Amino acid sequence: MPPFQELNFKNRFIDLGPDFFQEKQPDPVTDPYLVDYSPSAGKLIGLPLEIETGFLEKFSGNQPLEGAQPLAMAYSGHQFGSYNPRLGDGRGLLLGEVLNKENKSWDVHLKGAGPTRFARGFDGRATLKSSIREHLGSEALNGLGIPSTRSLAVIGIKEIIYREKPELAAILVRVADCHIRFGSFEFFHYTNQPKNVERLTDFAIQNYHNDLWNEPDRYRIFFRRVLTLTARLISKWQAVGFVHGVMNTDNMTITGTTFDYGPYGFMDGFNVNYTPNSSDVHRRYSFQQQPEIGFWNLNKLAETLVPLAGSESLQEEIKQYQPLFNGFYREEMGRKLGLSILDADFSQLTQEMFQFLFDHKLDYTHFFRLLANFPERTGKSQFPPDLHSWLDRYLKLCERESISHDERKKKMDEVNPKYILRSHLIQHALDRAIKDFDFSEITRLRVLMENPFEDRPDVFKKYDINEELYSQETPQEFLGRQTSCSA
């Protein structure tokens, strides 16, 4: 019996009742075919390294998965600062939750499974391009050690859908620790259903933060937990140079996990205003705005919890966001620089570093890898001349750490990636997929991003990964590349 017929579904969310979702089976698809499968994501729910007969039919929605109870979740949210009451899973279905052998629960979700009652007149499908981008983005962030939803597979379907132009369609099979969003609470708050806000909050605490259940102030502490997880997540985004692109409240989860990849991007030439979303003309979700938007979104979540936790209590908690974020980010930058003494001298050093990076538009990823080799393997000549005095002061801070250069380099190389998912690499993979129906580059990138910190000669040879080609800086024509939600 194939393993996917033995998945241990338990489906807790459906017990909340029909106010919270629409039960619906996926729409059948035409001639499903595999674009890429992530064995490491499959392992989370007990699937084998290679897909077996029947996988495409089951995970495209053509045949039911035994034990699954598909549903489209109800939610609303603030999009680009404005409240939108008409959201919900318009094209997505939560098949259910799978309990693995480690007793960890994982949601299995189909994105592009056909229209639901939340579809607002749209076709309920996902484009092949956007599905590939989410697949690669989620697996890349996981490889970087950043909390993320996972992508089990991209399944292409022989259907043409229309966005800005005709597009190939696909289904993304997403695996996640949770699909409850800030917008899930907003939906019931703004429709004056306080009892359902309470039921959802109790459900969230019982199932995702169970250690808080017996706390007398559990609602306040729940918010504090979500706030802390969110601050930590965004500090990791900032440290690695990741820009989400669409930080709406319906894309923020109660587990602090990177969720719903739209027009995301990774920093190349350092630019604090980098905004990968071409529709974000006001740069609301730019790189430098992400910490502030996290704070803004948490305020919107807090508003929904006022009847449960009290306004004053939540106001006290929200004040902790900035110090928490600053602390997390400081620690992240300390690790990137190989420094553990994070005092005023460290702060001055990092402020000047960011100014140099911005002034010279230095490649953000390469800078830290280069710095890890300084001064033993890389001389000052490989840095801009006006950075040389900064390098001297950096070395002085390194000297007081009482560790060798090799130890520092090892620590830095463990947190500063050699490879990132650059825009030209994604575009090359998309071009081959769309124009030539060749998905090998998608697999190659997914494998490369599973461990972006070091070279793996045997793996690189197997997948024909050229170290120099995949680690080179972003070509000029792709710098600051923007994409739309369907690209």
Backbone torsions as a table, in degrees:
resi	resn	phi	psi	omega
1	MET	NA	127.1	-179.3
2	PRO	-59.9	144.9	-177.2
3	PRO	-56.5	-32.2	-176.3
4	PHE	-69.2	-13.8	174.7
5	GLN	-85.9	-4.7	180.0
6	GLU	-110.8	11.5	-179.8
7	LEU	-63.2	135.8	-175.1
8	ASN	-92.4	84.3	178.7
9	PHE	-77.1	140.5	176.2
10	LYS	-129.3	-24.1	163.9
11	ASN	53.3	65.4	-179.4
12	ARG	-73.2	-36.9	-171.5
13	PHE	-61.0	-32.6	-175.9
14	ILE	-65.2	-20.8	179.6
15	ASP	-69.2	-16.1	179.2
16	LEU	-69.1	-23.5	176.3
17	GLY	100.3	171.1	-169.7
18	PRO	-67.1	-14.0	174.7
19	ASP	-63.3	-21.7	-170.0
20	PHE	-101.3	-6.3	-174.2
21	PHE	-168.4	173.2	167.6
22	GLN	-118.0	124.8	173.1
23	GLU	-74.0	132.3	-178.7
24	LYS	-161.1	139.8	173.6
25	GLN	-83.9	149.2	175.3
26	PRO	-60.9	147.4	173.6
27	ASP	-72.5	139.9	177.7
28	PRO	-60.1	150.4	179.4
29	VAL	-120.2	164.4	-176.7
30	THR	-100.2	124.0	173.0
31	ASP	45.2	64.8	179.1
32	PRO	-64.9	144.4	178.7
33	TYR	-140.7	152.0	-176.3
34	LEU	-83.9	127.6	172.7
35	VAL	-92.5	-50.5	175.1
36	ASP	-163.2	150.4	179.6
37	TYR	-130.1	135.3	179.8
38	SER	-101.3	105.3	179.9
39	PRO	-60.0	-35.3	-178.5
40	SER	-68.7	-32.8	174.1
41	ALA	-71.4	-39.1	177.9
42	GLY	-61.4	-34.8	-179.7
43	LYS	-61.3	-30.5	-179.3
44	LEU	-59.4	-32.2	-178.2
45	ILE	-113.0	15.0	172.8
46	GLY	85.3	20.8	177.6
47	LEU	-88.9	157.5	-177.3
48	PRO	-75.7	172.9	-179.8
49	LEU	-65.7	-30.8	178.9
50	GLU	-122.5	144.9	-178.4
51	ILE	-70.8	152.4	-178.3
52	GLU	-115.2	170.8	-179.3
53	THR	-53.7	132.4	178.4
54	GLY	97.5	-12.0	-177.6
55	PHE	-58.5	-47.6	-175.4
56	LEU	-63.9	-40.8	-179.9
57	GLU	-66.7	-39.5	-178.3
58	LYS	-72.0	-45.6	-172.9
59	PHE	-91.0	-2.6	169.1
60	SER	-90.4	-13.3	-179.3
61	GLY	97.7	1.6	179.9
62	ASN	-70.3	-31.7	177.9
63	GLN	-127.1	141.4	-178.0
64	PRO	-69.5	144.9	171.9
65	LEU	-87.9	127.3	-177.6
66	GLU	-59.9	124.4	179.3
67	GLY	96.4	-16.3	-179.8
68	ALA	-76.7	146.3	176.0
69	GLN	-131.8	82.2	-171.2
70	PRO	-61.4	139.4	178.3
71	LEU	-151.6	151.0	174.6
72	ALA	-102.1	123.1	-173.9
73	MET	-80.9	144.0	176.4
74	ALA	-89.9	133.4	173.3
75	TYR	-164.0	165.1	172.6
76	SER	-129.8	-154.2	177.2
77	GLY	158.7	166.9	175.0
78	HIS	-93.2	121.3	179.7
79	GLN	-113.0	118.8	-177.4
80	PHE	52.8	36.4	174.6
81	GLY	91.0	-7.8	-179.0
82	SER	-113.9	140.9	-178.0
83	TYR	-76.0	132.5	176.9
84	ASN	-121.8	110.3	-177.2
85	PRO	-78.2	-11.9	-171.5
86	ARG	-109.6	69.9	176.5
87	LEU	-115.3	-126.6	-175.5
88	GLY	88.8	170.3	-178.8
89	ASP	-73.8	86.8	-178.7
90	GLY	-75.2	-23.8	-179.8
91	ARG	-137.8	8.9	-177.0
92	GLY	-117.9	149.8	177.1
93	LEU	-133.7	127.8	171.2
94	LEU	-81.6	109.4	-179.2
95	LEU	-68.3	-33.1	-179.7
96	GLY	150.2	-172.9	-179.8
97	GLU	-112.3	133.6	179.3
98	VAL	-106.3	127.5	176.5
99	LEU	-94.2	118.6	-177.1
100	ASN	-88.5	-176.2	-175.4
101	LYS	-67.9	-21.6	177.2
102	GLU	-86.9	7.8	179.9
103	ASN	66.5	26.0	176.5
104	LYS	-101.3	135.0	-177.9
105	SER	-95.7	133.8	178.7
106	TRP	-129.1	129.8	172.3
107	ASP	-71.5	141.0	170.8
108	VAL	-116.8	124.4	-168.1
109	HIS	-134.4	137.4	174.6
110	LEU	-103.7	125.8	177.1
111	LYS	-108.8	115.1	-176.2
112	GLY	105.4	26.5	-171.9
113	ALA	-91.2	12.2	179.7
114	GLY	107.7	160.8	-173.9
115	PRO	-70.4	144.8	172.6
116	THR	-116.1	-174.8	179.3
117	ARG	-69.7	-9.8	177.0
118	PHE	-94.6	6.9	-169.2
119	ALA	-74.6	-16.1	176.8
120	ARG	56.0	36.2	176.1
121	GLY	87.1	-0.9	179.9
122	PHE	-86.3	171.6	-170.8
123	ASP	-82.1	-9.8	177.0
124	GLY	75.3	12.1	179.4
125	ARG	-108.2	165.7	175.2
126	ALA	-117.0	148.6	177.7
127	THR	-78.3	154.6	176.4
128	LEU	-61.9	-41.8	-178.4
129	LYS	-62.1	-48.8	-178.3
130	SER	-66.6	-33.2	178.5
131	SER	-67.1	-40.9	177.5
132	ILE	-64.3	-42.1	-179.9
133	ARG	-62.6	-43.4	179.1
134	GLU	-67.0	-40.6	178.5
135	HIS	-56.3	-50.8	-178.2
136	LEU	-70.0	-40.5	-178.2
137	GLY	-64.0	-44.9	-178.1
138	SER	-67.5	-39.4	178.6
139	GLU	-71.1	-32.2	178.2
140	ALA	-67.7	-44.4	179.5
141	LEU	-66.1	-37.1	176.2
142	ASN	-61.0	-41.4	178.1
143	GLY	-63.2	-28.3	177.9
144	LEU	-81.4	-3.6	-179.6
145	GLY	81.3	21.7	-179.6
146	ILE	-103.2	129.8	-179.6
147	PRO	-52.6	128.9	-173.9
148	SER	-153.8	150.8	163.3
149	THR	-63.3	159.5	179.8
150	ARG	-114.9	156.7	176.4
151	SER	-113.9	112.7	179.1
152	LEU	-70.9	-44.1	-176.4
153	ALA	-165.4	156.2	164.8
154	VAL	-111.4	124.9	179.8
155	ILE	-114.9	114.8	177.8
156	GLY	-77.5	151.0	176.9
157	ILE	-132.3	148.1	-175.1
158	LYS	-83.7	63.5	177.7
159	GLU	-134.7	144.3	174.8
160	ILE	-103.2	128.8	176.2
161	ILE	-120.2	165.1	-173.3
162	TYR	-118.9	124.2	173.0
163	ARG	-120.1	-115.3	172.1
164	GLU	-72.9	-22.1	176.6
165	LYS	-156.4	171.9	177.1
166	PRO	-60.2	137.5	-177.1
167	GLU	-134.1	150.5	169.4
168	LEU	-72.0	146.3	-177.3
169	ALA	-104.5	160.9	179.1
170	ALA	-158.6	169.1	172.2
171	ILE	-121.0	131.5	173.5
172	LEU	-98.6	128.3	176.4
173	VAL	-98.8	109.0	-174.2
174	ARG	-103.4	139.0	174.3
175	VAL	-116.8	128.6	-175.0
176	ALA	-145.8	154.8	176.8
177	ASP	-73.9	-20.0	-176.1
178	CYS	-168.7	147.3	174.4
179	HIS	-118.8	12.5	178.9
180	ILE	-84.1	122.7	-173.0
181	ARG	-108.4	165.2	171.4
182	PHE	-55.1	-39.6	-178.9
183	GLY	-65.0	-20.2	176.3
184	SER	-63.9	-39.6	177.9
185	PHE	-72.8	-38.1	-179.5
186	GLU	-62.5	-36.4	-179.1
187	PHE	-55.2	-47.6	-178.0
188	PHE	-79.2	-30.6	178.1
189	HIS	-64.2	-47.9	-175.1
190	TYR	-79.6	-11.0	174.2
191	THR	-103.4	16.4	174.2
192	ASN	56.2	53.4	176.3
193	GLN	-123.8	68.3	-175.1
194	PRO	-60.8	-31.8	179.0
195	LYS	-64.7	-36.0	178.9
196	ASN	-75.5	-29.0	171.4
197	VAL	-61.2	-44.5	-179.7
198	GLU	-65.5	-43.0	179.7
199	ARG	-62.4	-42.3	179.8
200	LEU	-66.3	-40.1	179.6
201	THR	-66.0	-43.9	176.7
202	ASP	-60.2	-42.5	178.1
203	PHE	-61.0	-43.7	-179.0
204	ALA	-63.7	-41.4	-179.9
205	ILE	-69.0	-46.4	-177.6
206	GLN	-61.6	-38.6	-170.2
207	ASN	-101.3	-19.9	-176.8
208	TYR	-124.1	-17.7	178.4
209	HIS	-140.1	53.4	-169.4
210	ASN	-63.1	-25.3	179.9
211	ASP	-65.1	-13.1	-179.4
212	LEU	-92.7	-7.3	-166.7
213	TRP	-59.8	-38.3	-177.1
214	ASN	-90.2	4.3	177.5
215	GLU	-73.8	133.4	179.8
216	PRO	-62.8	-31.1	177.5
217	ASP	-104.0	43.2	-170.7
218	ARG	-62.1	-30.1	-178.9
219	TYR	-71.0	-40.9	176.6
220	ARG	-64.9	-44.0	-177.8
221	ILE	-69.7	-33.2	174.0
222	PHE	-58.8	-47.4	178.9
223	PHE	-62.2	-41.4	178.0
224	ARG	-59.8	-40.6	179.8
225	ARG	-63.7	-47.0	-179.8
226	VAL	-63.7	-41.2	178.3
227	LEU	-60.2	-45.2	-178.9
228	THR	-64.5	-44.3	179.0
229	LEU	-63.5	-38.2	179.6
230	THR	-67.2	-44.4	178.8
231	ALA	-61.0	-42.0	-179.9
232	ARG	-66.0	-42.9	179.8
233	LEU	-59.3	-49.2	-176.1
234	ILE	-67.8	-31.5	175.6
235	SER	-62.4	-35.4	178.4
236	LYS	-71.7	-39.7	174.6
237	TRP	-57.1	-49.0	-176.2
238	GLN	-63.0	-40.2	-176.4
239	ALA	-65.3	-37.2	-177.1
240	VAL	-91.7	-9.6	179.7
241	GLY	83.4	30.7	178.3
242	PHE	-94.0	135.1	177.2
243	VAL	-119.7	118.8	-175.2
244	HIS	-65.9	-45.0	176.1
245	GLY	96.3	-30.9	-177.6
246	VAL	-141.8	69.4	-177.3
247	MET	-82.6	51.9	173.7
248	ASN	-72.7	160.5	-177.1
249	THR	-68.0	-19.9	176.7
250	ASP	-80.9	-1.9	177.1
251	ASN	-112.1	17.8	178.1
252	MET	-118.4	130.5	-175.7
253	THR	-108.3	163.6	-178.4
254	ILE	-78.7	-2.1	178.6
255	THR	-108.4	5.0	178.6
256	GLY	65.0	45.6	-177.0
257	THR	-115.6	137.3	175.3
258	THR	-61.4	126.9	-166.3
259	PHE	-137.7	137.8	171.4
260	ASP	61.8	84.8	-176.9
261	TYR	-82.3	113.2	173.0
262	GLY	-104.6	-124.2	179.4
263	PRO	-81.3	68.3	178.7
264	TYR	-80.6	173.0	175.5
265	GLY	-163.7	157.4	173.9
266	PHE	-109.3	139.0	-179.4
267	MET	-60.0	133.5	170.0
268	ASP	-110.3	-97.9	171.6
269	GLY	-66.4	128.0	-168.9
270	PHE	-64.5	124.5	-178.7
271	ASN	-151.6	109.7	-176.0
272	VAL	-63.8	-18.8	-179.5
273	ASN	-92.1	5.3	-177.2
274	TYR	-55.6	125.8	-178.8
275	THR	-132.8	103.9	-175.1
276	PRO	-74.6	-13.7	-176.9
277	ASN	-89.3	114.4	-176.5
278	SER	-66.1	-21.1	179.6
279	SER	-86.5	-7.5	-178.1
280	ASP	-89.9	71.7	-172.3
281	VAL	-68.4	-23.0	180.0
282	HIS	-94.7	4.3	177.3
283	ARG	57.2	35.9	178.4
284	ARG	-59.4	-38.4	-175.6
285	TYR	-108.1	38.2	176.8
286	SER	-71.9	170.0	-179.9
287	PHE	-53.9	-50.2	-175.1
288	GLN	-72.0	-18.0	-178.4
289	GLN	-86.2	-14.6	-171.2
290	GLN	-57.9	-44.0	178.3
291	PRO	-60.9	-40.5	-179.9
292	GLU	-68.2	-37.6	178.3
293	ILE	-67.5	-35.4	174.1
294	GLY	-57.4	-44.0	177.5
295	PHE	-62.4	-45.1	-179.3
296	TRP	-61.0	-45.5	-179.0
297	ASN	-65.6	-38.8	177.8
298	LEU	-64.4	-34.4	174.6
299	ASN	-61.4	-38.8	178.8
300	LYS	-67.5	-37.7	175.0
301	LEU	-65.4	-42.2	-179.3
302	ALA	-58.7	-38.6	-179.8
303	GLU	-57.6	-35.1	-178.2
304	THR	-73.6	-21.0	-174.8
305	LEU	-99.5	0.4	-177.5
306	VAL	-55.1	-45.6	-179.8
307	PRO	-62.4	-22.5	-177.0
308	LEU	-93.3	-39.9	-172.2
309	ALA	-110.8	-17.1	-179.0
310	GLY	91.5	140.4	-176.1
311	SER	-63.7	-46.0	-176.6
312	GLU	-64.2	-42.0	179.4
313	SER	-60.8	-44.4	-178.5
314	LEU	-69.2	-35.0	176.6
315	GLN	-64.3	-37.5	176.7
316	GLU	-65.2	-40.2	-179.9
317	GLU	-67.4	-41.9	-175.7
318	ILE	-65.5	-25.7	178.0
319	LYS	-65.1	-19.4	-177.6
320	GLN	-83.1	-8.8	-175.4
321	TYR	-61.2	-51.4	-175.0
322	GLN	-62.5	-47.9	176.5
323	PRO	-60.1	-38.2	179.0
324	LEU	-64.9	-48.6	179.7
325	PHE	-59.9	-46.8	-179.4
326	ASN	-57.2	-41.5	179.7
327	GLY	-65.9	-45.7	178.7
328	PHE	-62.3	-44.8	-176.7
329	TYR	-67.1	-37.8	177.6
330	ARG	-60.1	-43.5	178.5
331	GLU	-64.9	-40.8	178.7
332	GLU	-61.7	-44.9	-179.2
333	MET	-69.1	-32.9	174.9
334	GLY	-60.1	-44.5	178.5
335	ARG	-64.5	-40.5	-179.7
336	LYS	-63.2	-34.0	-179.0
337	LEU	-92.3	-1.9	179.5
338	GLY	72.4	26.6	-176.4
339	LEU	-119.9	141.8	179.0
340	SER	-115.9	-15.4	176.1
341	ILE	-89.9	104.4	-169.9
342	LEU	-107.1	66.2	-176.2
343	ASP	-101.1	-164.1	-178.3
344	ALA	-62.7	-36.1	177.9
345	ASP	-63.9	-38.8	176.5
346	PHE	-62.9	-44.5	179.5
347	SER	-59.7	-45.9	179.2
348	GLN	-61.4	-42.4	-179.2
349	LEU	-61.9	-45.4	-177.8
350	THR	-68.8	-38.2	177.7
351	GLN	-60.4	-44.8	178.9
352	GLU	-66.7	-36.5	178.8
353	MET	-60.5	-47.0	-179.4
354	PHE	-63.6	-36.0	177.4
355	GLN	-64.8	-41.8	176.2
356	PHE	-62.8	-45.3	178.9
357	LEU	-58.1	-43.0	-178.7
358	PHE	-69.7	-45.8	-177.7
359	ASP	-60.9	-38.3	-175.8
360	HIS	-99.4	-1.1	-176.9
361	LYS	49.5	43.3	-179.2
362	LEU	-68.1	147.5	177.6
363	ASP	-65.2	120.7	-171.3
364	TYR	-63.5	-43.7	-177.8
365	THR	-70.5	-46.8	-176.9
366	HIS	-65.8	-31.6	-177.6
367	PHE	-57.4	-46.0	-175.6
368	PHE	-73.3	-33.6	175.7
369	ARG	-67.0	-37.9	178.1
370	LEU	-67.0	-41.7	-178.9
371	LEU	-63.9	-33.5	179.0
372	ALA	-62.9	-26.5	-179.9
373	ASN	-88.9	-4.8	-176.7
374	PHE	-89.1	136.5	0.0
375	PRO	-100.2	0.0	-172.9
376	GLU	-65.5	-42.6	-174.4
377	ARG	-112.7	-15.3	-178.9
378	THR	-131.7	128.9	179.8
379	GLY	-91.5	174.2	-179.8
380	LYS	-62.2	-26.1	-174.8
381	SER	-61.9	-18.9	-179.2
382	GLN	-87.8	2.1	176.3
383	PHE	-116.4	154.7	176.0
384	PRO	-57.6	143.2	-176.1
385	PRO	-55.1	-37.8	-177.6
386	ASP	-76.6	2.7	174.5
387	LEU	-97.3	-6.3	-172.8
388	HIS	-65.0	-41.2	178.9
389	SER	-66.8	-33.3	175.5
390	TRP	-63.0	-40.3	179.4
391	LEU	-62.4	-37.9	177.8
392	ASP	-62.2	-43.2	-180.0
393	ARG	-69.8	-34.4	175.6
394	TYR	-60.9	-44.7	179.7
395	LEU	-62.3	-35.8	178.2
396	LYS	-63.4	-39.5	177.2
397	LEU	-69.0	-33.0	177.2
398	CYS	-66.6	-39.0	-176.3
399	GLU	-63.3	-33.8	-178.6
400	ARG	-77.6	-6.1	178.1
401	GLU	-78.9	-16.3	178.3
402	SER	60.2	39.5	171.9
403	ILE	-128.9	156.4	-178.6
404	SER	-75.6	164.7	176.6
405	HIS	-59.6	-41.5	-178.5
406	ASP	-63.2	-39.1	177.6
407	GLU	-65.3	-43.9	178.6
408	ARG	-62.0	-46.0	179.7
409	LYS	-58.9	-42.9	-179.8
410	LYS	-61.6	-45.9	179.2
411	LYS	-61.9	-42.4	-177.9
412	MET	-69.5	-40.9	-178.6
413	ASP	-69.0	-19.5	178.1
414	GLU	-77.5	-17.3	-178.7
415	VAL	-119.4	-15.4	179.1
416	ASN	-104.7	110.2	-174.2
417	PRO	-67.8	147.4	170.9
418	LYS	-83.7	-32.9	-176.7
419	TYR	-118.0	134.3	170.7
420	ILE	-130.9	164.8	-176.3
421	LEU	-83.1	78.2	-176.3
422	ARG	-72.1	154.8	-174.1
423	SER	-61.0	-36.9	-178.4
424	HIS	-71.4	-29.1	177.1
425	LEU	-69.0	-43.2	177.0
426	ILE	-62.2	-45.0	-177.0
427	GLN	-63.0	-39.9	177.9
428	HIS	-61.8	-42.1	178.5
429	ALA	-64.8	-41.3	178.9
430	LEU	-65.6	-42.5	-179.9
431	ASP	-59.5	-45.2	-179.5
432	ARG	-66.8	-35.8	-179.7
433	ALA	-69.3	-45.5	-174.6
434	ILE	-78.2	-44.9	-174.0
435	LYS	-82.6	-38.1	-173.2
436	ASP	-113.1	-2.9	-176.7
437	PHE	56.9	35.9	-178.7
438	ASP	-111.7	113.6	-174.5
439	PHE	-102.2	8.9	-176.0
440	SER	-64.1	-32.2	-178.5
441	GLU	-71.4	-29.6	176.4
442	ILE	-65.7	-46.3	177.0
443	THR	-61.7	-42.4	-179.1
444	ARG	-59.9	-45.9	179.3
445	LEU	-66.6	-41.3	179.5
446	ARG	-61.0	-43.4	179.2
447	VAL	-65.8	-43.1	179.8
448	LEU	-59.9	-42.3	-174.9
449	MET	-79.6	-6.5	176.4
450	GLU	-64.4	-31.1	174.0
451	ASN	-144.5	87.8	-173.3
452	PRO	-84.6	6.3	-173.5
453	PHE	-95.2	-19.4	-175.1
454	GLU	-146.8	161.8	175.8
455	ASP	-81.2	143.4	178.7
456	ARG	-129.3	86.8	-170.9
457	PRO	-51.5	-44.4	-178.2
458	ASP	-65.8	-42.8	179.1
459	VAL	-67.2	-43.8	-179.4
460	PHE	-61.2	-38.8	178.9
461	LYS	-66.8	-42.8	-178.7
462	LYS	-61.3	-39.6	-175.4
463	TYR	-103.4	9.8	177.9
464	ASP	55.7	53.1	-179.9
465	ILE	-99.7	115.7	179.5
466	ASN	-86.5	112.2	-175.0
467	GLU	-54.8	-46.9	-176.5
468	GLU	-67.0	-41.9	-178.0
469	LEU	-63.7	-43.9	-174.0
470	TYR	-83.1	-12.3	178.5
471	SER	-103.5	-1.0	-177.4
472	GLN	-70.0	158.1	179.6
473	GLU	-67.2	159.3	-179.1
474	THR	-64.1	128.5	177.2
475	PRO	-58.8	151.3	-174.3
476	GLN	-51.1	-43.1	-174.6
477	GLU	-70.5	-12.0	179.7
478	PHE	-105.8	-2.5	-178.5
479	LEU	-61.2	131.0	178.7
480	GLY	66.7	24.2	-176.2
481	ARG	-57.8	136.1	175.3
482	GLN	-113.3	150.5	176.3
483	THR	-135.6	164.9	176.7
484	SER	-97.2	175.1	-176.0
485	CYS	-65.0	-24.6	-178.1
486	SER	-99.3	1.9	-176.2
487	ALA	-94.8	NA	NA
